[in-house]
Amino acid sequence: MAILPPLRFTGATLLRDGILQRRSLCVEQGRISRGAFPEVDLSGYLILPGIIDLHGDAFERHIAPRPRAPFPIRSGLSSAARDAAAHGVTTAWFAQCWSWEGGLRGPDYAEELLGVLQAFAPTALIDIRLQIRCETHMVDSRDRLLAAIRRFGVDYVIFNNHLPEAIDVAKKDPMEFATWAKRSGRSSEEFIKVLREAKDRKSEVPRHLCALAEAFDVLGVTYGSHDDPDAETREEFRLLGAHVAEFPISEKAAAAAKAMNDPVLMGAPNVARGGSQSGNISAQRLIERGLCDALVSDYHYPALAAAAWALVDKGVLPLPAAWAMISTKPAEIMNLSDRGNLEFGKRADFVIMDEETREIEATISNGRIAYLSGRVGERLARSGRDVRMAAE
């Protein structure tokens, strides 16, 4: 992919140092720079830091648009990367399950996905990484999981425990359970057996998680927990070393995380839609109470920018603070010191947005065009001619 030539973007409103300001932005060799470069007039636009998405599973639908109709993994990853880039994402963690569910959410598939991603990532439009969503009762797979993490350089793991939910569905909704089983390539009877076997390992889970946590600390893996129902559960994971609280389902769980100085992540669709699709706590309510640090795409990339604007329009946060929840804060959580803001020397990761329509017309990732549309495309094309003429 070709990197942008040295350019100075002028006339736009820029988000830098936590405030909106009218000033230029220079790009050179994939970094934010200084210099007397050829200019691109972006009057009428906002330039905002690139979005950093810490948890998204929309890629699953690009690989398997229907549960029984998978496409090649590489083409699915490419499609998902384009989807993310079109909505302002410059760094993304695709959330892949390591679960007793099997099928597209089992260890076999996770390892295959990791292998394809390792080959695809250097050519991807944006920086794509993998978050492993590790089911807590996968006791026998510990060595295999750690081997995959070492081999593929996985840097982010979240502990899930969806076993109670699956058992509950089996009891209360046999038809939904049958659909779930079919998705994993099993009959209901076979799936029930899998759940029972996992449940029987309950006494081994604490030691298993401690062993994983110790290994993660050595490997430098960031880890956390998903769907903490209460403060006690969050405290248990925190004592384990799992600092990130992803999608706590009660205010008490979120408050406990914040009291322990642990970052809380919530879904951007929850904010954009005005509530949780699963009936859990309102993300906006947590934000209003200072109990949420960052927003993630969850299942829908357009929700990231939409959520930031929803917070602005409802008077919950000003734009700099709302946008930080999808850029600066995620970078801090993952210790990404080279991105998340538009300071000099950082990666040239940014979004160009029409100030009036709020449509994203360009996404620049590491100084390369990941997405381009509308009038910004025309202005960049004109700048290209100007650069050639100047060289002549």
Secondary structure as UniProt FT lines:
FT   STRAND          7..10
FT   STRAND          13..16
FT   TURN            17..18
FT   STRAND          19..22
FT   STRAND          25..28
FT   TURN            29..30
FT   STRAND          31..33
FT   STRAND          39..41
FT   TURN            43..44
FT   STRAND          45..49
FT   STRAND          51..56
FT   HELIX           59..63
FT   TURN            67..68
FT   HELIX           73..86
FT   TURN            87..88
FT   STRAND          89..98
FT   TURN            100..101
FT   HELIX           103..105
FT   HELIX           107..120
FT   HELIX           121..123
FT   STRAND          127..135
FT   TURN            136..137
FT   HELIX           139..141
FT   HELIX           142..152
FT   STRAND          156..160
FT   HELIX           163..172
FT   HELIX           174..183
FT   TURN            184..185
FT   HELIX           188..199
FT   TURN            200..201
FT   HELIX           202..204
FT   HELIX           205..219
FT   STRAND          222..226
FT   HELIX           231..240
FT   STRAND          244..246
FT   HELIX           251..259
FT   TURN            260..261
FT   STRAND          264..267
FT   HELIX           268..273
FT   TURN            277..278
FT   HELIX           283..288
FT   TURN            289..290
FT   STRAND          294..296
FT   TURN            301..302
FT   HELIX           303..313
FT   TURN            314..315
FT   HELIX           319..324
FT   TURN            325..327
FT   HELIX           328..333
FT   TURN            334..335
FT   TURN            337..338
FT   TURN            344..345
FT   STRAND          350..354
FT   TURN            355..357
FT   STRAND          360..365
FT   TURN            366..367
FT   STRAND          368..372
FT   HELIX           374..391
//
